[in-house]
Amino acid sequence: MICGDASATEYADAGCGGWTEEMEARGVVAGGAGLRPPHEATTVRVRDDELLLTDGPFAETKEQIGGFVLIDCADLDEAIEIASKHPAAGYGTIEIRPVLEPPV
C-alpha cells in the first residue's frame, strides 16, 4: 500500500518515475490502482446490527492510503527491494502485507 501525506500532491502527481515500467518488465505486477482522495471515501461499519456510514476516512491521520500495487514476490526480501524503489518511499510510506491465502 502506498501511503503519504495528503498534502504531498506534487509528488503523487509526478507519477512513478519508471518504477511501474520496470516492475511490469520484471513480470511482478499482478494488479493495483490509485485511489481517490480520502475526503471522497465512505466508511462502512456495522455495530449491534446497525449500519453506520461516515463520509470521509474513519480516522483522521496525516498519512492516507493513496493506492496499492499487488506484486508477486518470491519472499519478503524481494518485496522490500521492490518497495524501496518506488518513488513514494522517498516522501511517504510503503506498507508491505502478504495476501491471505484462501483455505484449502
C-alpha positions as CSV (number, residue, x, y, z in Angstrom):
1,M,0.0,0.0,0.0
2,I,1.3,3.4,-0.9
3,C,0.8,6.0,1.9
4,G,1.6,9.6,2.1
5,D,0.7,13.0,3.5
6,A,-2.4,14.1,1.6
7,S,-0.8,17.5,1.1
8,A,2.1,15.9,-0.9
9,T,0.1,16.0,-4.2
10,E,3.1,17.4,-6.1
11,Y,4.9,14.1,-5.6
12,A,1.8,11.9,-6.3
13,D,1.0,13.8,-9.5
14,A,4.6,13.3,-10.7
15,G,4.0,9.6,-11.4
16,C,6.2,6.7,-10.6
17,G,9.3,7.8,-12.5
18,G,9.7,4.5,-14.4
19,W,9.0,2.2,-11.4
20,T,5.8,0.8,-13.0
21,E,7.6,0.1,-16.3
22,E,10.5,-1.6,-14.5
23,M,8.2,-3.8,-12.4
24,E,6.0,-4.7,-15.4
25,A,9.1,-5.7,-17.4
26,R,10.1,-7.9,-14.4
27,G,6.7,-9.5,-14.6
28,V,5.9,-9.0,-10.9
29,V,2.9,-6.6,-11.2
30,A,-0.3,-8.6,-10.6
31,G,-2.7,-5.6,-10.2
32,G,-3.2,-2.3,-8.4
33,A,-4.8,1.1,-8.6
34,G,-4.6,4.6,-7.4
35,L,-7.3,5.7,-5.0
36,R,-9.5,8.9,-5.0
37,P,-8.7,11.4,-2.2
38,P,-9.7,10.4,1.4
39,H,-12.4,13.1,1.6
40,E,-14.3,11.1,-1.1
41,A,-14.3,7.9,0.9
42,T,-17.3,6.3,2.6
43,T,-16.5,4.3,5.7
44,V,-18.9,1.4,6.5
45,R,-19.2,-0.1,9.9
46,V,-21.9,-2.4,11.5
47,R,-22.3,-2.2,15.2
48,D,-25.1,-4.1,17.1
49,D,-26.7,-4.8,13.7
50,E,-26.8,-1.1,12.9
51,L,-25.3,0.2,9.7
52,L,-23.1,3.2,10.3
53,L,-21.8,5.3,7.4
54,T,-19.2,8.0,7.7
55,D,-18.3,10.4,4.9
56,G,-14.5,10.5,4.5
57,P,-11.9,8.3,6.2
58,F,-12.7,6.6,9.5
59,A,-9.6,8.0,11.2
60,E,-8.1,11.5,11.0
61,T,-4.5,10.8,10.2
62,K,-1.8,12.7,8.4
63,E,-0.9,9.9,6.1
64,Q,-3.6,8.3,3.9
65,I,-3.5,5.3,1.5
66,G,-3.2,6.7,-2.0
67,G,-3.1,3.4,-3.9
68,F,-1.9,-0.1,-3.9
69,V,0.1,-2.5,-6.1
70,L,-0.3,-6.2,-6.0
71,I,3.2,-7.7,-6.5
72,D,4.1,-11.3,-6.9
73,C,7.3,-11.7,-4.9
74,A,9.3,-14.8,-4.1
75,D,9.8,-13.6,-0.5
76,L,9.9,-10.6,1.9
77,D,13.4,-9.7,0.7
78,E,12.2,-9.2,-2.8
79,A,9.1,-7.3,-1.7
80,I,11.4,-4.9,0.3
81,E,13.7,-4.4,-2.6
82,I,10.7,-3.6,-4.9
83,A,9.1,-1.3,-2.4
84,S,12.3,0.6,-1.7
85,K,12.5,1.5,-5.4
86,H,9.0,3.1,-5.5
87,P,9.3,6.9,-5.6
88,A,6.7,7.2,-2.8
89,A,9.2,5.6,-0.4
90,G,11.1,8.8,-0.6
91,Y,8.3,11.1,0.7
92,G,5.7,8.7,2.2
93,T,5.4,5.1,3.3
94,I,5.2,1.8,1.5
95,E,3.4,-0.8,3.6
96,I,4.1,-4.4,2.6
97,R,1.4,-7.0,3.6
98,P,1.2,-10.6,2.4
99,V,-2.1,-11.6,0.8
100,L,-4.2,-14.0,2.8
101,E,-4.2,-17.4,1.1
102,P,-7.7,-19.0,0.8
103,P,-8.4,-22.0,3.0
104,V,-7.8,-25.3,1.3
